[in-house]
Amino acid sequence: MLPPRNDQGRWPRSRRAGIGDSPLHPKAASAVLSARADREAVPPLSDREREVLALVAAGLSNQRIADKLSISQKTVKAHLTNVFRQIGVSDRTQAGLWANEHPT
């Protein structure tokens, strides 16, 4: 049983949420959804960074990545440093998991 409506003819917020209305003001809800979308957006990785990330996700070592792409290990490490920073992870395991969750 619903409680009576208030003086403005509206249900209390808790009941409105229960029947599908948002308990947030539309502007607040929009701001929350925008912030969430920004966090979940895939950062702009270069083509080479995406290649390196895919190879990390496939389990290749830095040496094997370097050999496969005909670049130095130092360059692989530089790409990985940039990738880790851009996707917000701290190691190759997290990067591999991130790559599997965000296919390009």
MODELLER restraints for C-alpha pairs under 7 A, 6 or more apart:
rsr = mdl.restraints
at = mdl.atoms
rsr.add(forms.Gaussian(group=physical.xy_distance, feature=features.Distance(at['CA:4:A'], at['CA:11:A']), mean=6.92, stdev=0.5))
rsr.add(forms.Gaussian(group=physical.xy_distance, feature=features.Distance(at['CA:5:A'], at['CA:11:A']), mean=4.61, stdev=0.5))
rsr.add(forms.Gaussian(group=physical.xy_distance, feature=features.Distance(at['CA:5:A'], at['CA:12:A']), mean=6.88, stdev=0.5))
rsr.add(forms.Gaussian(group=physical.xy_distance, feature=features.Distance(at['CA:13:A'], at['CA:23:A']), mean=5.89, stdev=0.5))
rsr.add(forms.Gaussian(group=physical.xy_distance, feature=features.Distance(at['CA:17:A'], at['CA:23:A']), mean=5.41, stdev=0.5))
rsr.add(forms.Gaussian(group=physical.xy_distance, feature=features.Distance(at['CA:43:A'], at['CA:86:A']), mean=6.24, stdev=0.5))
rsr.add(forms.Gaussian(group=physical.xy_distance, feature=features.Distance(at['CA:43:A'], at['CA:87:A']), mean=6.48, stdev=0.5))
rsr.add(forms.Gaussian(group=physical.xy_distance, feature=features.Distance(at['CA:49:A'], at['CA:79:A']), mean=5.74, stdev=0.5))
rsr.add(forms.Gaussian(group=physical.xy_distance, feature=features.Distance(at['CA:49:A'], at['CA:83:A']), mean=6.50, stdev=0.5))
rsr.add(forms.Gaussian(group=physical.xy_distance, feature=features.Distance(at['CA:52:A'], at['CA:65:A']), mean=6.92, stdev=0.5))
rsr.add(forms.Gaussian(group=physical.xy_distance, feature=features.Distance(at['CA:53:A'], at['CA:99:A']), mean=6.85, stdev=0.5))
rsr.add(forms.Gaussian(group=physical.xy_distance, feature=features.Distance(at['CA:54:A'], at['CA:99:A']), mean=6.78, stdev=0.5))
rsr.add(forms.Gaussian(group=physical.xy_distance, feature=features.Distance(at['CA:55:A'], at['CA:65:A']), mean=6.55, stdev=0.5))
rsr.add(forms.Gaussian(group=physical.xy_distance, feature=features.Distance(at['CA:56:A'], at['CA:92:A']), mean=6.71, stdev=0.5))
rsr.add(forms.Gaussian(group=physical.xy_distance, feature=features.Distance(at['CA:56:A'], at['CA:96:A']), mean=5.96, stdev=0.5))
rsr.add(forms.Gaussian(group=physical.xy_distance, feature=features.Distance(at['CA:57:A'], at['CA:96:A']), mean=3.92, stdev=0.5))
rsr.add(forms.Gaussian(group=physical.xy_distance, feature=features.Distance(at['CA:57:A'], at['CA:99:A']), mean=6.37, stdev=0.5))
rsr.add(forms.Gaussian(group=physical.xy_distance, feature=features.Distance(at['CA:62:A'], at['CA:73:A']), mean=6.01, stdev=0.5))
rsr.add(forms.Gaussian(group=physical.xy_distance, feature=features.Distance(at['CA:62:A'], at['CA:76:A']), mean=6.33, stdev=0.5))
rsr.add(forms.Gaussian(group=physical.xy_distance, feature=features.Distance(at['CA:63:A'], at['CA:73:A']), mean=5.88, stdev=0.5))
rsr.add(forms.Gaussian(group=physical.xy_distance, feature=features.Distance(at['CA:66:A'], at['CA:72:A']), mean=5.36, stdev=0.5))
rsr.add(forms.Gaussian(group=physical.xy_distance, feature=features.Distance(at['CA:66:A'], at['CA:73:A']), mean=5.38, stdev=0.5))
rsr.add(forms.Gaussian(group=physical.xy_distance, feature=features.Distance(at['CA:66:A'], at['CA:76:A']), mean=6.25, stdev=0.5))
rsr.add(forms.Gaussian(group=physical.xy_distance, feature=features.Distance(at['CA:84:A'], at['CA:90:A']), mean=5.97, stdev=0.5))
rsr.add(forms.Gaussian(group=physical.xy_distance, feature=features.Distance(at['CA:84:A'], at['CA:95:A']), mean=6.72, stdev=0.5))
rsr.add(forms.Gaussian(group=physical.xy_distance, feature=features.Distance(at['CA:89:A'], at['CA:95:A']), mean=6.18, stdev=0.5))
